[in-house]
Amino acid sequence: MHTFILTYQVQVAEEEHIDQKVESICLEQSVELPLQVLSESLADKIVGKPVDQQQVGENSYIVKISWPTENIGGEISNFINVLYGNISLQPGIRVLQAEWEELQGKLFRGPAFGVKKMRERLGIADRALSSTAIKPVGKNASELAELCYHFARGGIDIIKDDHGLANQEYAPFEERVTACAEAINKAAEETGRRSCYFPNITALASDTVERYQMAAELGVDGVLLCPHISGLETMHQLARMEINLPIMAHPAFSGSLTTTKDKGLTPDFLYGQLWRALGADFAIYPNAGGRFSFTVDECKAINNAARDSKLPFKQAFPVPAGGLEFENIKHWLETYENDTVFLIGSSLYKHPDGIEAASEKLMSIIVEKTN
């Protein structure tokens, strides 16, 4: 029987016993029935089995559970259900790790591009990359395209839509993407250096696929997707399509999964491992020191997971965002190393000389620091 292993951190309350709680996880995530009503053969075939258990605190344990691969039924949606379905409603259970080797290829295929192929496509061998977002929501297509143009002239590597830009009447998707792609091309003709434009395609699953196809037809370089809004499996579907535009994943609507220390998924598992397995070439996450709550160690763990060569997928670019300023960009360049995309927004918009000059300054810092 083929199996895969998931690792959990399990906290027990005063009235709980660890063995009983682990057994309840094994039953809840498989048969959802008490063990005594099951035949021995069915229980042996279907129910998860603990294979390792270590106490790491007064009431805290690291538990590895082996699950029959057949329980997934060859579907990513059901893997997610087995991973953290009913137990997401219970306290004290957090997902730490997955054994991806058994799942790779048969279920997950990872990024279509990854770090190496993206560097080849961009013609950038080893320095860190820059990114920014065109915003705010409320500007029309021509105004957003003008922002694209000046960011591109300033040398920003990847210019993405703000994740709030969708198909609003003041900047409809097709009109906005057409205008921004033309602005990128215009800047490239003038400077001899091409920036990339990633429009936001987040929508209902069927509309997301349609916008992905339209974005490719309109000549963009990649896409932005909020997988927890459009659907995690939708991202994997896009990554497997022949269109094959790189995907930058945005963490909107995922915060409750990663910001509670005793339940959910660790940030490195969700953004660095699971997103990567599902096809994200770039993983945006909220950086330490900004308006969000991740620590430096958590951010480093995300970076390490996204780039971990031991995982059976192409490496992905981690994309720290939120709180990056000119004053601290050198520090983060030293801390996170070169296979990182630094997403900086407000600091560019606030620059007294305008976004083009700000972009040039940012690029000079990145090039000087990482070459």
C-alpha positions as a Markdown table, in Angstrom:
| # | Residue | x | y | z |
|---|---|---|---|---|
| 1 | Met | 0.0 | 0.0 | 0.0 |
| 2 | His | 1.4 | 3.4 | -0.9 |
| 3 | Thr | 1.4 | 6.0 | 1.8 |
| 4 | Phe | 2.5 | 9.6 | 2.5 |
| 5 | Ile | 3.3 | 11.2 | 5.8 |
| 6 | Leu | 2.0 | 14.5 | 7.2 |
| 7 | Thr | 3.6 | 16.1 | 10.2 |
| 8 | Tyr | 1.6 | 18.0 | 12.8 |
| 9 | Gln | 2.2 | 20.0 | 15.9 |
| 10 | Val | -0.4 | 18.9 | 18.4 |
| 11 | Gln | -1.3 | 20.8 | 21.6 |
| 12 | Val | -3.3 | 19.0 | 24.3 |
| 13 | Ala | -5.6 | 20.8 | 26.7 |
| 14 | Glu | -5.7 | 19.9 | 30.4 |
| 15 | Glu | -8.5 | 17.3 | 29.9 |
| 16 | Glu | -7.0 | 15.8 | 26.7 |
| 17 | His | -4.5 | 12.9 | 26.3 |
| 18 | Ile | -2.1 | 13.0 | 23.4 |
| 19 | Asp | -2.7 | 9.4 | 22.3 |
| 20 | Gln | -6.5 | 9.9 | 22.2 |
| 21 | Lys | -6.1 | 13.2 | 20.3 |
| 22 | Val | -3.8 | 11.6 | 17.7 |
| 23 | Glu | -6.3 | 8.7 | 17.2 |
| 24 | Ser | -9.1 | 11.2 | 16.8 |
| 25 | Ile | -7.1 | 13.0 | 14.0 |
| 26 | Cys | -6.5 | 9.7 | 12.3 |
| 27 | Leu | -10.2 | 8.8 | 12.4 |
| 28 | Glu | -11.5 | 12.3 | 11.6 |
| 29 | Gln | -9.4 | 12.8 | 8.5 |
| 30 | Ser | -10.3 | 9.4 | 7.1 |
| 31 | Val | -13.5 | 7.4 | 8.1 |
| 32 | Glu | -15.1 | 10.0 | 10.4 |
| 33 | Leu | -16.4 | 7.1 | 12.6 |
| 34 | Pro | -15.4 | 5.6 | 16.0 |
| 35 | Leu | -12.8 | 2.8 | 15.7 |
| 36 | Gln | -15.2 | 0.2 | 17.3 |
| 37 | Val | -17.7 | 0.4 | 14.5 |
| 38 | Leu | -15.1 | -0.4 | 11.8 |
| 39 | Ser | -14.0 | -3.8 | 10.7 |
| 40 | Glu | -10.3 | -4.5 | 11.3 |
| 41 | Ser | -9.5 | -4.8 | 7.6 |
| 42 | Leu | -11.2 | -1.5 | 6.8 |
| 43 | Ala | -9.5 | 0.3 | 9.6 |
| 44 | Asp | -6.1 | -1.1 | 8.6 |
| 45 | Lys | -6.7 | -0.1 | 5.0 |
| 46 | Ile | -8.1 | 3.4 | 5.4 |
| 47 | Val | -7.4 | 5.0 | 8.8 |
| 48 | Gly | -4.2 | 7.1 | 9.2 |
| 49 | Lys | -1.5 | 5.6 | 11.5 |
| 50 | Pro | 0.9 | 7.5 | 13.8 |
| 51 | Val | 4.5 | 6.6 | 12.9 |
| 52 | Asp | 6.4 | 9.0 | 15.2 |
| 53 | Gln | 5.6 | 11.1 | 18.2 |
| 54 | Gln | 7.9 | 13.4 | 20.2 |
| 55 | Gln | 7.0 | 15.7 | 23.1 |
| 56 | Val | 8.5 | 19.2 | 22.5 |
| 57 | Gly | 6.9 | 21.1 | 25.3 |
| 58 | Glu | 4.7 | 20.7 | 28.4 |
| 59 | Asn | 1.6 | 20.1 | 26.3 |
| 60 | Ser | 3.0 | 20.1 | 22.8 |
| 61 | Tyr | 3.9 | 17.2 | 20.5 |
| 62 | Ile | 5.3 | 16.7 | 17.0 |
| 63 | Val | 3.3 | 13.9 | 15.5 |
| 64 | Lys | 3.9 | 12.1 | 12.1 |
| 65 | Ile | 0.9 | 10.3 | 10.6 |
| 66 | Ser | 1.0 | 8.0 | 7.6 |
| 67 | Trp | -2.0 | 8.2 | 5.3 |
| 68 | Pro | -3.0 | 5.8 | 2.5 |
| 69 | Thr | -2.4 | 7.5 | -0.8 |
| 70 | Glu | -5.5 | 5.9 | -2.2 |
| 71 | Asn | -7.6 | 8.0 | 0.3 |
| 72 | Ile | -6.9 | 11.0 | -1.9 |
| 73 | Gly | -8.5 | 9.5 | -4.9 |
| 74 | Gly | -5.9 | 11.3 | -7.2 |
| 75 | Glu | -7.5 | 14.7 | -6.5 |
| 76 | Ile | -5.8 | 17.7 | -5.1 |
| 77 | Ser | -9.0 | 18.9 | -3.5 |
| 78 | Asn | -9.2 | 15.7 | -1.5 |
| 79 | Phe | -5.6 | 15.9 | -0.5 |
| 80 | Ile | -6.4 | 19.3 | 1.0 |
| 81 | Asn | -9.4 | 17.7 | 2.8 |
| 82 | Val | -7.1 | 15.0 | 4.2 |
| 83 | Leu | -4.4 | 17.5 | 5.1 |
| 84 | Tyr | -6.6 | 19.9 | 7.1 |
| 85 | Gly | -10.3 | 19.2 | 6.6 |
| 86 | Asn | -12.5 | 18.6 | 9.7 |
| 87 | Ile | -9.5 | 19.1 | 12.1 |
| 88 | Ser | -9.4 | 22.7 | 11.0 |
| 89 | Leu | -12.4 | 23.1 | 13.2 |
| 90 | Gln | -10.6 | 21.7 | 16.3 |
| 91 | Pro | -8.1 | 23.6 | 18.5 |
| 92 | Gly | -4.4 | 22.7 | 18.9 |
| 93 | Ile | -3.6 | 21.1 | 15.5 |
| 94 | Arg | -1.1 | 22.7 | 13.1 |
| 95 | Val | 0.4 | 21.3 | 9.9 |
| 96 | Leu | 4.2 | 21.5 | 9.7 |
| 97 | Gln | 5.4 | 19.3 | 6.9 |
| 98 | Ala | 4.4 | 16.9 | 4.1 |
| 99 | Glu | 6.3 | 14.0 | 2.5 |
| 100 | Trp | 6.1 | 15.2 | -1.1 |
| 101 | Glu | 8.0 | 12.4 | -2.8 |
| 102 | Glu | 5.0 | 10.1 | -2.9 |
| 103 | Leu | 2.7 | 12.9 | -4.1 |
| 104 | Gln | 5.0 | 14.5 | -6.7 |
| 105 | Gly | 4.2 | 13.7 | -10.3 |
| 106 | Lys | 1.1 | 11.6 | -9.5 |
| 107 | Leu | -0.7 | 14.6 | -7.9 |
| 108 | Phe | 1.5 | 17.7 | -7.7 |
| 109 | Arg | 3.9 | 18.9 | -10.4 |
| 110 | Gly | 5.2 | 22.2 | -8.9 |
| 111 | Pro | 6.1 | 25.4 | -10.8 |
| 112 | Ala | 6.1 | 25.3 | -14.6 |
| 113 | Phe | 9.1 | 27.8 | -14.5 |
| 114 | Gly | 10.7 | 28.1 | -11.1 |
| 115 | Val | 13.8 | 30.1 | -10.3 |
| 116 | Lys | 16.2 | 28.8 | -12.9 |
| 117 | Lys | 13.8 | 29.1 | -15.9 |
| 118 | Met | 12.6 | 32.5 | -14.8 |
| 119 | Arg | 16.2 | 33.8 | -14.6 |
| 120 | Glu | 16.8 | 32.5 | -18.1 |
| 121 | Arg | 13.6 | 34.2 | -19.3 |
| 122 | Leu | 14.5 | 37.5 | -17.6 |
| 123 | Gly | 18.2 | 37.3 | -18.6 |
| 124 | Ile | 19.2 | 38.0 | -15.0 |
| 125 | Ala | 21.8 | 35.5 | -13.8 |
| 126 | Asp | 22.1 | 35.9 | -10.1 |
| 127 | Arg | 21.1 | 39.2 | -8.6 |
| 128 | Ala | 17.9 | 39.7 | -6.5 |
| 129 | Leu | 14.8 | 40.9 | -8.4 |
| 130 | Ser | 12.5 | 43.8 | -7.8 |
| 131 | Ser | 8.8 | 44.1 | -8.1 |
| 132 | Thr | 6.1 | 46.6 | -7.5 |
| 133 | Ala | 2.3 | 47.0 | -7.8 |
| 134 | Ile | 0.3 | 49.4 | -9.8 |
| 135 | Lys | -2.4 | 51.0 | -7.6 |
| 136 | Pro | -4.7 | 52.2 | -6.2 |
| 137 | Val | -8.1 | 50.7 | -7.1 |
| 138 | Gly | -10.1 | 53.5 | -8.6 |
| 139 | Lys | -7.6 | 54.7 | -11.3 |
| 140 | Asn | -8.6 | 54.1 | -14.9 |
| 141 | Ala | -6.8 | 51.9 | -17.4 |
| 142 | Ser | -4.7 | 54.7 | -18.9 |
| 143 | Glu | -3.7 | 56.0 | -15.5 |
| 144 | Leu | -2.5 | 52.5 | -14.4 |
| 145 | Ala | -0.7 | 52.1 | -17.7 |
| 146 | Glu | 1.1 | 55.4 | -17.1 |
| 147 | Leu | 2.3 | 54.0 | -13.8 |
| 148 | Cys | 3.5 | 50.8 | -15.6 |
| 149 | Tyr | 5.4 | 52.9 | -18.1 |
| 150 | His | 7.3 | 54.9 | -15.5 |
| 151 | Phe | 8.1 | 51.9 | -13.3 |
| 152 | Ala | 9.4 | 50.1 | -16.4 |
| 153 | Arg | 11.5 | 53.1 | -17.5 |
| 154 | Gly | 12.9 | 53.0 | -13.9 |
| 155 | Gly | 14.0 | 49.4 | -14.4 |
| 156 | Ile | 11.6 | 47.5 | -12.1 |
| 157 | Asp | 11.9 | 43.8 | -13.0 |
| 158 | Ile | 8.2 | 42.7 | -12.4 |
| 159 | Ile | 5.3 | 45.1 | -12.3 |
| 160 | Lys | 2.1 | 43.5 | -11.1 |
| 161 | Asp | -1.5 | 44.6 | -10.7 |
| 162 | Asp | -2.6 | 45.4 | -7.2 |
| 163 | His | -4.6 | 42.3 | -6.1 |
| 164 | Gly | -7.7 | 44.5 | -5.7 |
| 165 | Leu | -7.7 | 45.3 | -9.4 |
| 166 | Ala | -10.2 | 42.9 | -11.0 |
| 167 | Asn | -12.8 | 43.8 | -13.7 |
| 168 | Gln | -14.1 | 47.1 | -12.2 |
| 169 | Glu | -15.9 | 49.4 | -14.6 |
| 170 | Tyr | -13.3 | 52.1 | -14.2 |
| 171 | Ala | -10.5 | 49.7 | -15.3 |
| 172 | Pro | -12.0 | 46.7 | -17.0 |
| 173 | Phe | -9.7 | 43.7 | -17.2 |
| 174 | Glu | -9.1 | 43.6 | -21.0 |
| 175 | Glu | -8.8 | 47.3 | -21.3 |
| 176 | Arg | -6.4 | 47.6 | -18.4 |
| 177 | Val | -4.2 | 44.6 | -19.5 |
| 178 | Thr | -4.0 | 45.9 | -23.1 |
| 179 | Ala | -3.0 | 49.4 | -22.0 |
| 180 | Cys | -0.4 | 48.1 | -19.5 |
| 181 | Ala | 1.1 | 45.6 | -21.9 |
| 182 | Glu | 1.5 | 48.4 | -24.5 |
| 183 | Ala | 3.1 | 50.7 | -21.8 |
| 184 | Ile | 5.6 | 48.0 | -21.0 |
| 185 | Asn | 6.5 | 47.6 | -24.7 |
| 186 | Lys | 6.8 | 51.3 | -25.2 |
| 187 | Ala | 9.3 | 51.6 | -22.2 |
| 188 | Ala | 11.3 | 48.6 | -23.5 |
| 189 | Glu | 11.7 | 50.3 | -26.9 |
| 190 | Glu | 13.0 | 53.4 | -25.3 |
| 191 | Thr | 15.3 | 51.9 | -22.8 |
| 192 | Gly | 16.4 | 48.6 | -24.4 |
| 193 | Arg | 15.5 | 46.8 | -21.2 |
| 194 | Arg | 12.2 | 45.0 | -20.8 |
| 195 | Ser | 10.2 | 44.8 | -17.5 |
| 196 | Cys | 7.5 | 42.2 | -17.0 |
| 197 | Tyr | 3.9 | 42.9 | -16.4 |
| 198 | Phe | 1.7 | 40.5 | -14.4 |
| 199 | Pro | -2.0 | 41.3 | -14.4 |
| 200 | Asn | -4.3 | 40.1 | -11.6 |
| 201 | Ile | -6.5 | 37.2 | -13.0 |
| 202 | Thr | -8.2 | 36.4 | -9.7 |
| 203 | Ala | -11.9 | 35.5 | -10.1 |
| 204 | Leu | -14.2 | 32.5 | -9.9 |
| 205 | Ala | -12.3 | 29.4 | -11.2 |
| 206 | Ser | -13.8 | 29.4 | -14.7 |
| 207 | Asp | -13.3 | 33.1 | -15.1 |
| 208 | Thr | -9.8 | 32.8 | -13.8 |
| 209 | Val | -8.9 | 30.3 | -16.6 |
| 210 | Glu | -10.5 | 32.6 | -19.2 |
| 211 | Arg | -8.5 | 35.6 | -17.9 |
| 212 | Tyr | -5.3 | 33.5 | -17.9 |
| 213 | Gln | -5.9 | 32.7 | -21.6 |
| 214 | Met | -6.8 | 36.3 | -22.4 |
| 215 | Ala | -3.7 | 37.6 | -20.6 |
| 216 | Ala | -1.5 | 35.4 | -22.7 |
| 217 | Glu | -3.2 | 36.6 | -25.9 |
| 218 | Leu | -2.7 | 40.2 | -24.9 |
| 219 | Gly | 1.1 | 39.6 | -24.6 |
| 220 | Val | 1.7 | 39.8 | -20.8 |
| 221 | Asp | 4.7 | 38.1 | -19.1 |
| 222 | Gly | 3.0 | 36.3 | -16.2 |
| 223 | Val | 0.0 | 36.6 | -13.9 |
| 224 | Leu | -0.9 | 37.4 | -10.4 |
| 225 | Leu | -3.4 | 35.0 | -8.6 |
| 226 | Cys | -4.9 | 34.9 | -5.1 |
| 227 | Pro | -5.2 | 31.1 | -4.8 |
| 228 | His | -7.3 | 31.2 | -1.7 |
| 229 | Ile | -9.9 | 33.1 | -3.5 |
| 230 | Ser | -9.9 | 31.5 | -6.9 |
| 231 | Gly | -9.1 | 28.1 | -5.4 |
| 232 | Leu | -5.9 | 26.3 | -4.7 |
| 233 | Glu | -6.5 | 23.6 | -7.3 |
| 234 | Thr | -7.2 | 26.3 | -9.9 |
| 235 | Met | -3.5 | 27.5 | -9.5 |
| 236 | His | -2.3 | 23.9 | -10.2 |
| 237 | Gln | -4.6 | 23.8 | -13.3 |
| 238 | Leu | -3.1 | 27.0 | -14.7 |
| 239 | Ala | 0.4 | 25.8 | -14.1 |
| 240 | Arg | -0.3 | 22.7 | -16.1 |
| 241 | Met | -1.8 | 24.5 | -19.1 |
| 242 | Glu | 0.1 | 24.8 | -22.4 |
| 243 | Ile | -0.1 | 28.6 | -22.2 |
| 244 | Asn | 2.5 | 28.3 | -19.4 |
| 245 | Leu | 2.6 | 31.9 | -18.1 |
| 246 | Pro | 4.5 | 32.1 | -14.7 |
| 247 | Ile | 2.3 | 32.5 | -11.7 |
| 248 | Met | 2.8 | 34.9 | -8.8 |
| 249 | Ala | 0.7 | 33.8 | -5.8 |
| 250 | His | -0.8 | 36.4 | -3.4 |
| 251 | Pro | -1.7 | 35.5 | 0.2 |
| 252 | Ala | -5.1 | 37.4 | 0.4 |
| 253 | Phe | -7.7 | 35.4 | 2.4 |
| 254 | Ser | -5.1 | 33.0 | 3.8 |
| 255 | Gly | -4.1 | 34.9 | 7.0 |
| 256 | Ser | -6.3 | 32.9 | 9.4 |
| 257 | Leu | -4.5 | 29.8 | 8.3 |
| 258 | Thr | -1.0 | 31.0 | 9.2 |
| 259 | Thr | -1.2 | 33.7 | 12.0 |
| 260 | Thr | -2.4 | 31.5 | 14.9 |
| 261 | Lys | 0.5 | 29.6 | 16.5 |
| 262 | Asp | -1.4 | 26.6 | 17.8 |
| 263 | Lys | -3.5 | 25.7 | 14.7 |
| 264 | Gly | -3.6 | 26.1 | 11.0 |
| 265 | Leu | -0.6 | 25.7 | 8.8 |
| 266 | Thr | 2.9 | 27.2 | 9.4 |
| 267 | Pro | 3.7 | 30.0 | 7.0 |
| 268 | Asp | 6.6 | 28.1 | 5.5 |
| 269 | Phe | 4.4 | 25.0 | 4.8 |
| 270 | Leu | 1.6 | 27.0 | 3.2 |
| 271 | Tyr | 3.6 | 29.7 | 1.2 |
| 272 | Gly | 6.8 | 27.8 | 0.7 |
| 273 | Gln | 5.8 | 24.2 | 0.3 |
| 274 | Leu | 2.1 | 23.8 | -0.6 |
| 275 | Trp | 2.0 | 26.8 | -3.0 |
| 276 | Arg | 5.1 | 25.6 | -4.6 |
| 277 | Ala | 3.7 | 22.1 | -5.0 |
| 278 | Leu | 0.6 | 23.7 | -6.6 |
| 279 | Gly | 2.6 | 25.6 | -9.2 |
| 280 | Ala | 3.5 | 29.0 | -7.8 |
| 281 | Asp | 6.6 | 30.3 | -9.4 |
| 282 | Phe | 6.6 | 33.3 | -7.0 |
| 283 | Ala | 5.2 | 33.3 | -3.5 |
| 284 | Ile | 4.3 | 36.7 | -2.0 |
| 285 | Tyr | 4.2 | 36.8 | 1.8 |
| 286 | Pro | 4.0 | 39.6 | 4.4 |
| 287 | Asn | 7.5 | 40.5 | 5.5 |
| 288 | Ala | 8.6 | 41.1 | 9.1 |
| 289 | Gly | 8.7 | 44.6 | 10.3 |
| 290 | Gly | 5.8 | 45.9 | 8.2 |
| 291 | Arg | 2.1 | 46.1 | 8.9 |
| 292 | Phe | 1.8 | 42.3 | 9.4 |
| 293 | Ser | 2.8 | 39.9 | 12.1 |
| 294 | Phe | 5.4 | 37.5 | 10.8 |
| 295 | Thr | 8.8 | 37.2 | 12.5 |
| 296 | Val | 12.2 | 37.3 | 10.7 |
| 297 | Asp | 12.6 | 33.6 | 11.5 |
| 298 | Glu | 9.2 | 32.8 | 10.0 |
| 299 | Cys | 10.1 | 34.7 | 6.9 |
| 300 | Lys | 13.5 | 33.0 | 6.6 |
| 301 | Ala | 11.6 | 29.6 | 6.9 |
| 302 | Ile | 9.3 | 30.6 | 4.0 |
| 303 | Asn | 12.3 | 31.5 | 1.9 |
| 304 | Asn | 14.1 | 28.2 | 2.7 |
| 305 | Ala | 11.0 | 26.2 | 1.9 |
| 306 | Ala | 10.4 | 27.9 | -1.4 |
| 307 | Arg | 14.0 | 27.3 | -2.5 |
| 308 | Asp | 14.6 | 23.9 | -0.7 |
| 309 | Ser | 16.4 | 21.8 | -3.3 |
| 310 | Lys | 15.4 | 18.6 | -1.4 |
| 311 | Leu | 11.7 | 19.1 | -2.4 |
| 312 | Pro | 10.9 | 17.3 | -5.6 |
| 313 | Phe | 9.7 | 20.5 | -7.4 |
| 314 | Lys | 11.4 | 23.4 | -9.2 |
| 315 | Gln | 12.5 | 26.1 | -6.8 |
| 316 | Ala | 10.2 | 29.1 | -6.4 |
| 317 | Phe | 11.0 | 32.7 | -5.7 |
| 318 | Pro | 9.9 | 34.0 | -2.3 |
| 319 | Val | 8.5 | 37.5 | -2.5 |
| 320 | Pro | 8.6 | 39.4 | 0.8 |
| 321 | Ala | 6.2 | 42.4 | 0.7 |
| 322 | Gly | 4.9 | 45.0 | 3.1 |
| 323 | Gly | 7.2 | 47.2 | 5.1 |
| 324 | Leu | 10.0 | 47.3 | 2.6 |
| 325 | Glu | 11.5 | 50.8 | 2.5 |
| 326 | Phe | 14.6 | 52.4 | 0.9 |
| 327 | Glu | 15.9 | 52.7 | 4.5 |
| 328 | Asn | 15.9 | 49.0 | 5.1 |
| 329 | Ile | 16.2 | 47.4 | 1.6 |
| 330 | Lys | 20.0 | 46.8 | 2.0 |
| 331 | His | 19.3 | 45.0 | 5.3 |
| 332 | Trp | 16.8 | 42.6 | 3.7 |
| 333 | Leu | 19.0 | 42.0 | 0.7 |
| 334 | Glu | 21.7 | 40.8 | 3.0 |
| 335 | Thr | 19.3 | 38.8 | 5.1 |
| 336 | Tyr | 17.3 | 37.0 | 2.4 |
| 337 | Glu | 20.0 | 36.4 | -0.3 |
| 338 | Asn | 19.8 | 36.7 | -4.1 |
| 339 | Asp | 17.1 | 34.2 | -5.1 |
| 340 | Thr | 14.4 | 36.6 | -3.7 |
| 341 | Val | 12.0 | 39.1 | -5.3 |
| 342 | Phe | 11.6 | 42.2 | -3.3 |
| 343 | Leu | 8.1 | 43.7 | -3.6 |
| 344 | Ile | 8.2 | 47.4 | -2.7 |
| 345 | Gly | 5.2 | 49.7 | -3.1 |
| 346 | Ser | 4.6 | 52.7 | -0.9 |
| 347 | Ser | 8.2 | 53.7 | -0.6 |
| 348 | Leu | 8.3 | 54.2 | -4.4 |
| 349 | Tyr | 5.1 | 56.1 | -4.5 |
| 350 | Lys | 6.2 | 58.5 | -1.7 |
| 351 | His | 9.5 | 59.4 | -3.3 |
| 352 | Pro | 9.7 | 63.2 | -3.8 |
| 353 | Asp | 11.2 | 62.8 | -7.3 |
| 354 | Gly | 8.4 | 60.5 | -8.6 |
| 355 | Ile | 8.2 | 56.7 | -9.2 |
| 356 | Glu | 10.6 | 56.6 | -12.1 |
| 357 | Ala | 13.4 | 58.2 | -10.2 |
| 358 | Ala | 12.5 | 56.0 | -7.2 |
| 359 | Ser | 12.6 | 52.9 | -9.3 |
| 360 | Glu | 16.0 | 53.8 | -10.6 |
| 361 | Lys | 17.3 | 54.4 | -7.1 |
| 362 | Leu | 15.9 | 51.0 | -5.9 |
| 363 | Met | 17.5 | 49.2 | -8.8 |
| 364 | Ser | 20.9 | 50.8 | -8.2 |
| 365 | Ile | 20.7 | 49.6 | -4.6 |
| 366 | Ile | 19.8 | 46.0 | -5.7 |
| 367 | Val | 22.4 | 45.8 | -8.4 |
| 368 | Glu | 25.2 | 47.3 | -6.2 |
| 369 | Lys | 24.3 | 45.0 | -3.2 |
| 370 | Thr | 23.7 | 41.7 | -5.0 |
| 371 | Asn | 26.3 | 41.7 | -7.8 |
